[in-house]
Amino acid sequence: MLTADHWIETLGLEEHAEGGYFRRTFQADHRPRVPTPAGDRYTLTSIHYLLTRRSPIGHWHLNRSDILHFHHHGEPITYHLLFPDGRHRTAVLGQDPGQGQLLTLAVAGGVWKASHLTDGDHGLISEAVAPGFDYADMTLARAQDLLQTFPQHEELIHAYCRPRIGVTRNTTLR
């Protein structure tokens, strides 16, 4: 049986600032970088990302880049998306389209996102990010900041915000 520990060891995953485990699997070194308002970025990066029973939440965060999520193994992962206009959308990434699960989920840059393991031991996905991921382009949410923008989603915000002081930016590659 393939367990969370199997994937962490086999794929060489490390703890991620937003929760769960990850490892960068690709960056487009062979292409010119893309200029963005925040600086030059790879055209594309990708990671493996794993939520587990021990670390079941990908806490609220915002990325500037667009991200495609692909489900590979394990249990479904539920995503909560908060759009700039205040809308909330839920999507389940998993292996059973007959149950409404998506094999692929696209999240546009500028949309707040949180995820959680729906049930079970683990859920393994990959993410492809364009322009490529840079921690300078990611913001981990503070509950009080999200509540100012989305007061109608107070319960949801508190459920998936990492308790911390200040906005955190990490320099580990993703």
C-alpha positions as CSV (number, residue, x, y, z in Angstrom):
1,M,0.0,0.0,0.0
2,L,1.3,3.4,-1.0
3,T,1.3,5.7,2.1
4,A,2.0,9.4,2.7
5,D,5.4,8.4,4.2
6,H,6.2,6.4,1.0
7,W,5.5,9.4,-1.2
8,I,7.5,11.8,1.1
9,E,10.5,9.4,1.0
10,T,10.3,8.3,-2.6
11,L,9.8,11.8,-4.0
12,G,12.1,13.6,-1.6
13,L,9.3,15.9,-0.4
14,E,9.9,18.7,2.2
15,E,7.5,20.6,4.4
16,H,5.9,23.5,2.7
17,A,5.2,27.0,4.2
18,E,1.5,26.8,3.3
19,G,1.1,23.2,4.8
20,G,1.7,19.8,3.3
21,Y,4.9,18.7,1.5
22,F,6.4,19.5,-1.8
23,R,9.4,19.3,-4.2
24,R,10.1,21.3,-7.3
25,T,10.2,19.0,-10.3
26,F,10.8,21.3,-13.2
27,Q,11.8,24.9,-14.0
28,A,12.2,26.1,-17.6
29,D,15.9,26.8,-17.5
30,H,16.2,26.2,-21.3
31,R,13.9,29.2,-22.1
32,P,14.4,33.0,-21.6
33,R,12.8,34.3,-18.5
34,V,9.5,36.1,-18.6
35,P,9.5,39.8,-17.4
36,T,6.8,40.5,-14.8
37,P,6.1,43.6,-12.7
38,A,7.8,41.7,-9.8
39,G,10.9,40.7,-11.8
40,D,11.9,38.0,-14.3
41,R,10.4,34.6,-13.8
42,Y,10.7,31.1,-15.4
43,T,8.1,30.6,-18.1
44,L,7.0,27.5,-16.2
45,T,7.7,25.6,-13.0
46,S,6.1,22.5,-11.5
47,I,6.0,20.7,-8.2
48,H,4.7,17.6,-6.5
49,Y,2.5,18.5,-3.6
50,L,1.2,16.2,-0.9
51,L,-1.4,16.7,1.9
52,T,-1.4,14.1,4.6
53,R,-3.3,13.2,7.7
54,R,-0.5,14.9,9.7
55,S,-0.5,18.0,7.5
56,P,-4.0,18.0,5.9
57,I,-4.4,21.8,5.1
58,G,-2.9,24.0,2.4
59,H,-3.6,27.3,4.3
60,W,-5.0,30.4,2.6
61,H,-2.6,31.9,0.2
62,L,-2.6,34.1,-2.9
63,N,-0.4,33.6,-6.0
64,R,0.2,36.1,-8.8
65,S,0.7,33.3,-11.4
66,D,-1.9,31.0,-12.8
67,I,-1.7,27.4,-11.5
68,L,-2.9,24.1,-12.9
69,H,-3.4,21.3,-10.3
70,F,-3.4,17.6,-11.3
71,H,-4.5,14.8,-9.0
72,H,-2.3,11.7,-9.1
73,H,-2.9,9.4,-6.1
74,G,-4.8,9.0,-2.9
75,E,-7.8,10.8,-1.5
76,P,-9.6,13.8,-3.0
77,I,-8.5,17.3,-2.0
78,T,-11.1,20.0,-1.5
79,Y,-10.2,23.5,-2.7
80,H,-11.8,26.7,-1.5
81,L,-11.4,29.7,-3.8
82,L,-12.1,33.3,-2.9
83,F,-12.4,35.6,-5.9
84,P,-11.6,39.4,-5.9
85,D,-15.4,40.1,-6.3
86,G,-16.2,38.1,-3.1
87,R,-17.4,34.9,-4.7
88,H,-16.5,31.6,-3.0
89,R,-16.2,28.4,-5.1
90,T,-15.4,24.9,-3.9
91,A,-13.8,22.3,-6.1
92,V,-12.8,18.7,-5.4
93,L,-9.7,17.4,-7.1
94,G,-9.7,13.6,-7.2
95,Q,-9.9,10.5,-9.4
96,D,-13.7,10.1,-9.7
97,P,-15.3,12.5,-12.2
98,G,-18.6,10.5,-11.8
99,Q,-18.7,12.0,-8.3
100,G,-18.0,15.5,-9.5
101,Q,-14.3,15.3,-8.8
102,L,-11.9,17.1,-11.2
103,L,-8.7,15.5,-12.5
104,T,-7.4,19.0,-13.2
105,L,-8.2,22.3,-11.6
106,A,-7.1,25.7,-13.0
107,V,-6.7,28.6,-10.5
108,A,-6.0,32.1,-11.9
109,G,-3.5,34.3,-10.3
110,G,-5.1,36.8,-7.9
111,V,-7.5,34.2,-6.4
112,W,-7.1,33.3,-2.7
113,K,-6.9,29.5,-2.3
114,A,-7.0,27.0,0.6
115,S,-7.1,23.2,0.3
116,H,-7.6,20.3,2.6
117,L,-7.4,16.6,2.5
118,T,-11.0,15.4,2.2
119,D,-10.4,12.1,4.0
120,G,-7.9,9.4,4.4
121,D,-4.1,9.1,4.6
122,H,-2.9,11.4,1.7
123,G,-3.6,13.2,-1.5
124,L,-0.8,13.6,-4.1
125,I,-1.0,16.2,-6.8
126,S,1.3,18.1,-9.1
127,E,1.1,21.8,-9.9
128,A,2.3,23.7,-13.0
129,V,2.8,27.4,-12.5
130,A,3.0,30.0,-15.3
131,P,4.8,32.4,-15.1
132,G,7.0,30.2,-12.9
133,F,6.6,30.2,-9.2
134,D,8.6,32.6,-7.0
135,Y,7.9,33.0,-3.3
136,A,8.0,36.8,-3.8
137,D,4.7,36.2,-5.7
138,M,2.9,34.3,-2.9
139,T,1.3,35.7,0.2
140,L,0.2,33.6,3.1
141,A,-3.0,35.1,4.5
142,R,-3.5,36.7,7.9
143,A,-7.1,36.1,9.1
144,Q,-7.7,39.8,9.9
145,D,-6.6,40.9,6.4
146,L,-8.8,38.4,4.6
147,L,-11.7,39.3,6.9
148,Q,-11.4,43.0,5.9
149,T,-11.8,42.0,2.3
150,F,-14.2,39.0,2.7
151,P,-16.2,39.5,5.9
152,Q,-19.0,37.3,4.6
153,H,-16.6,34.3,4.7
154,E,-15.5,34.6,8.3
155,E,-16.0,30.9,9.3
156,L,-14.2,29.7,6.1
157,I,-11.3,32.1,6.6
158,H,-10.7,31.0,10.2
159,A,-11.0,27.3,9.3
160,Y,-8.1,27.5,6.9
161,C,-5.8,30.3,8.0
162,R,-2.5,29.3,9.5
163,P,-2.1,31.0,12.9
164,R,0.8,33.4,12.5
165,I,1.8,37.0,13.0
166,G,2.4,39.0,9.8
167,V,2.4,38.0,6.2
168,T,5.1,35.4,5.5
169,R,7.2,35.0,2.4
170,N,9.6,32.1,2.2
171,T,12.7,31.8,0.0
172,T,12.6,28.0,-0.5
173,L,12.2,27.0,-4.2
174,R,8.8,25.9,-5.3
